Amino acid sequence: MSLTLRARDGATFRFDPGALCLEFLMSGGVGVYACYESLHEPADLARWTAVSRLGLDRVDTTMDDLAQAKALRAALWGLAADRAHGRTPRQADVDAVNEAAAAAPLVPVMTVDGRRSWAPAATGRQVVATVARDAIDLFTGPFATRVRECAADGCPLVFVDTSRPGSRRWCSMERCGNRQKVRAHRSRDVPAG
């Protein structure tokens, strides 16, 4: 699922993180993304689920759910950065994901038209558990070695490279990839002095 993000300069661009757990990172969090914090109250977590790849229309959330979601998100930022840079993850981050995943997840259901949906009466705790389980699947699965940080200077967006050749380098070709190509082109056009 492609997200539309707004950079600090106001420009918008499309970004596909490739996994639910990495999509959740775009709700704000740590480091340079603290200024993009969007989870201020329980209703914000419910709103995120509606626009995420979960597509949930209604989620009952509490302040505890919100706190758990933020704790999970902080751990996911750590795990994603560690994986992208080939570092061993911090035990505290692994423990936080495992703890969140231990709760009951959202219950998938099939609709009459053959689509996947979710059983009604979803809770914030189930959302957090579902995101945590997605993280376990990603960080222990076949794409674990393809978690990457954008190769552009100063862009910390993290994604999973699901391309067939495994050669994705940019968060978005539309933004960082294009900027790098322009820089490379300009550097070739500069006359030697």
N, C-alpha and C positions, 0 to 999 in steps of 0.2 A: 504494500500500500504506500503510495507516494503522499508525503505530507507537503504542505506549503508552509515554508518558514520565512520569517522576516528577519533580515540581518540588522545589525545596529545602524547601518547607513540607510535603512528603510527599504532596501531592495528586497523583493521576494524571489524565492527560488524553490524548486521541487527537490525533495530529498526522500529517498526510500532507505530506511535503516535495515530492512530485510528481515526483521524479527520483532515480535511484540515487545519483548523485554527491552530492546534497544529503542523502539518507538517511545516507550514510557520515559526514557531519559529526556526526551524533548519537552517534558512538562516542567523542566527547571532543574534545580539541584545545586550542585557544587561548582566551585571554580568560576569560570567565566559565564557559566549558565545560571548562576544564582540570580542574575538580573532578569532572567526569563521565567522566574518562578510563577507558576500558574495554579498551584495547589495551596490555596489560602484557607479554604473551609471545606467541609465534607461535600458540599454540592459541587465543588470544582472537580473532585475525583469522579463523581457521577458524570459530569459534563465530558471529562476526558474519555470515559469509556464509550460515550456516544460517538465521538469523532475518531476514535481509534479503530484498529482493525477488528476489535471486538464488536463494535456496532451495537452496543446495548442501549436501548431506549430508556430503561428505568433501572436504577441501582439504588438501594437503600444504603446510605453511608453514615458513619459516625465519626466523631473526633478520634477515637481509637483507630479506626480504619485509616484515617488520614495520616496519623502518626506512623502506623505500620507501613503505609505506602511510601512515605518519605524516607523511612529507615531502609526499606528495600531499595528504593531508587539510589540512595547514597552508596549502598553496597554494590549495586549494578554498575554505577560509574566506576568504582574501584576495580571490579572484576573485568569490565570491558577494557579499561586502560591497561591493566596488567596483561590481559590476553593479547591486545594489539601490539604491545611492546615486548612480548615474549617473557614476561616476568611471572614468577610463581605468585598466585593470588594470596592476599592476606587472609588468614584464618578467620578473622572477624567478619569479612565480607562473605566468605563461604558459609559461615554459621548463620548469618542473617538471611541469606537466600534459603538455606535448608529449613530454618525456622518458619519462614513465611510459606514455604511450599508444603509444610506439614498440615496446614489447614485444608478443609474441603474446598476444591476448586469450583468454578462455574460448571454447571451440568450441561453438556451439549445435547441438543435435540435435532431431529430431522424434520423439516417441514414437508407438507404434502407435495410441494413442487421440487423436492429433492435438494433443498439447500440446508446448510447448517445454520442453526440458531442456538439460542441459550434458553434454558428453562426459566420461567418467570420467578419472581421473588429473589432476584440476585442481590447479593450483599457486597459491600466494599471489601470485606474480608475474603470473600470468594474471588473477587477481582485480583487482589494482592496475591493470593495463592496461585491463581492462574498465570499471572505474570512471572512469579517465581519459578513455577514449573517450566514455563517457556525458557527461562534463563538456564535451568538445569539441562533441558534438551539441547539448547544452543551450545553451552560451554562444555558439554560432554559428548556432543554428537559429531557427525562428519564435517560440519562447517566450523568447528571450534578453532581450527587454525586459520580460518578466513575472516576472523573478526579483525577489522582494521580501523585505524584512525586516518582521517583525511590527510593526504600527503601535502596539502597546501600549507605554507607557513602560517601559523596562527589560527588554524581551523581545527578545533578539537572534536568535531563531529565523528561519531563512531558508527560503523555499519558492518554488516556481514556481507562479504562478497559472495554472491550466489551465481555470478557469471560462470559460464561453462569453462573458460580458460583460467578463471581465478585471478584476473589481472586488473580488477577495479582498483583505482588509486584515489579517486576523488569522491567527496560526499555527493557532489552534484557536478556533472559535466557542464551544466548550465551556468554554474557559478565558479567554483574553484578550478575545475578542469579548464574552462575557457580562459580564465585569468592566467593560468600557467602557460597555456598555449600562446596567448598574446605576449607575455613576458619573454618566452623563448623566441618568438618571431622578432620582437624588437631587439633582442640581444644579438641576433644574427644580422640585423640591418644596421647596427651601429658601426660606422667606419673605424678602422684601426687608427689610432692617433699617435 
